[in-house]
Amino acid sequence: MSIKNLLYLSGLAIIILFSGCSASKQVAELNPDFIKSQMNKVADWQLAHPLHNQRDWTNGAFYAGLYATWQTTGNPAIYRSMVNMGDSVGWQPYNRWYHADDIAICQTYIDLFRNEKRPEILVPTMDTVAKLFENPYPVRGIEVIKWWWCDALFMGPPTLVKLGITTGNRAYLTKNDEYFRECYDLLYNKTEHLFARDLGYVIKNDGNDRYEANGKKIFWSRGNGWVLGGLARVLNELPKNYTNRPFYENLFKEMSARIAGLQQPDGLWRASLLDPDSYPGGEVSGSGFYCYAIAWGINNGLLSKKTYLPVVEKAWTGLNRCVHESGMVGWVQPIGADPRKNFTADSYEVYGAGAYLLAGSEVIKLIK
């Protein structure tokens, strides 16, 4: 073997070693049987390895993916697990009536109510949201909007919109518009077409560095994934003739174009969107939400299939390289509020599985 070839192979080995989940298994096949099998396997593994209180925001994302899995595969055991979960907690949101994180699980409650038609499923959510509408955010001494961090746009808006569509009460949609626009006005960067994680990334007021090593502003991948995934879920519910629908559609298209341009060669996105060199491994939870949302956009005529299908196919392939044979979804960044927490092939979280399952539920529609 020549020195040139030897150097090439050595370099290739180094690239594989440090490319994160992109080298962990064979390329996934893009066919319906494979997708259904993978979704069932991931769902089963995560149900058997629960984390956190079933009603908190992490499981809000997981159960959203679980419901999408049942819709895709028709697996009756998955449906029973969701109903059993709801019955076991009395269909209650989590503890804080004012916090969007604690009503994220209600998205699944509302979806199940549409099938079960049991009033006790819906009433606790309606009671909690009534408190949200009637009271200010309870922070002493300062004025705080209801949704002041970008992740909230996955947690809260789909719940309010689903509730409005299910009950026929447009007040829920109106309030969602109000709260969403407050967050948008606070956090959306109209130059970068990305959301800052919260006010601390817009105004430097605590002495912390808010820029990456390359001098770019910090835009957290998962945070923007929550937003884009939440937009898909809101648009999936809103009537076509809803007065404010164009605002959500335009934001969805604008963000999708920006996100597509930040995809890395392995199909995934890095924990910090504008400084991929400082975060060499693909991060699965943000990438899963992007794959889901962009595939949804193609399926629903908001995004060009010619332009965006290659983005989705690369993302889905990259995601499946991060799924262990057991069904565990690895390479998920731990709970946090910025890109700087490390993760490995063995890092898993329920929201990572949820994002993967949501992605599968839309990818399969593209290839049937």
SULURPE-V472038 format. One record per backbone hydrogen bond with DSSP energy under -0.5 kcal/mol. CO is the residue of the C=O (numbers start at 1). NH is the residue of the N-H. If there is no record, write none. Layout:
BEGIN
CO:NH
CO:NH
END
This chain:
BEGIN
2:6
3:7
4:8
5:9
6:10
7:11
8:12
9:13
10:14
11:15
12:16
13:17
14:18
16:19
19:22
19:282
20:23
21:24
29:31
31:35
32:36
33:37
34:38
35:39
36:40
37:41
38:42
39:43
40:44
41:45
42:46
43:47
44:48
45:49
46:49
53:56
56:60
57:61
58:62
59:63
60:64
61:65
62:66
63:67
64:68
65:69
66:70
67:71
68:72
69:73
70:74
74:76
75:78
75:79
76:80
77:81
78:82
79:83
80:84
81:85
82:86
83:87
84:88
85:89
86:89
86:91
87:90
89:92
95:97
96:99
98:100
99:102
100:103
101:104
102:94
103:106
104:107
105:108
105:109
106:110
107:111
108:112
109:113
110:114
111:115
112:115
112:116
113:117
117:119
118:121
118:122
119:122
119:123
120:124
122:126
123:127
124:128
125:129
126:130
127:131
128:132
129:133
130:134
131:135
137:139
138:140
139:142
142:144
144:137
146:148
148:199
149:152
150:153
151:154
151:155
152:156
152:157
156:159
156:160
157:161
158:162
159:163
160:164
161:165
162:166
163:167
164:168
168:170
169:172
170:174
171:175
172:176
173:177
174:178
175:179
176:180
177:181
178:182
179:183
180:184
181:185
182:186
183:187
184:188
187:196
188:190
189:193
189:194
194:189
197:150
198:201
199:202
199:203
202:204
203:205
210:218
212:215
216:212
217:219
219:273
220:224
221:225
222:226
223:227
224:228
225:229
226:230
227:231
228:232
229:233
230:234
231:235
232:236
234:237
234:238
239:242
242:245
244:247
244:248
245:249
246:250
247:251
248:252
249:253
250:254
251:255
252:256
253:257
254:258
255:259
256:260
257:261
258:262
259:262
260:263
264:267
268:264
269:283
271:221
271:273
272:275
275:278
276:279
283:269
283:287
284:288
285:289
286:290
287:291
288:292
289:293
290:294
291:295
292:296
293:297
294:298
295:299
296:300
297:302
297:303
298:301
304:308
305:309
308:312
309:313
310:314
311:315
312:316
313:317
314:318
315:319
316:320
317:321
319:322
320:323
322:324
322:330
324:327
328:324
328:330
331:284
331:333
338:341
342:334
344:331
344:347
346:348
347:332
349:352
349:353
350:354
351:355
352:356
353:357
354:358
355:359
356:360
357:361
358:362
359:362
359:363
360:364
362:365
362:366
363:366
363:367
364:368
END
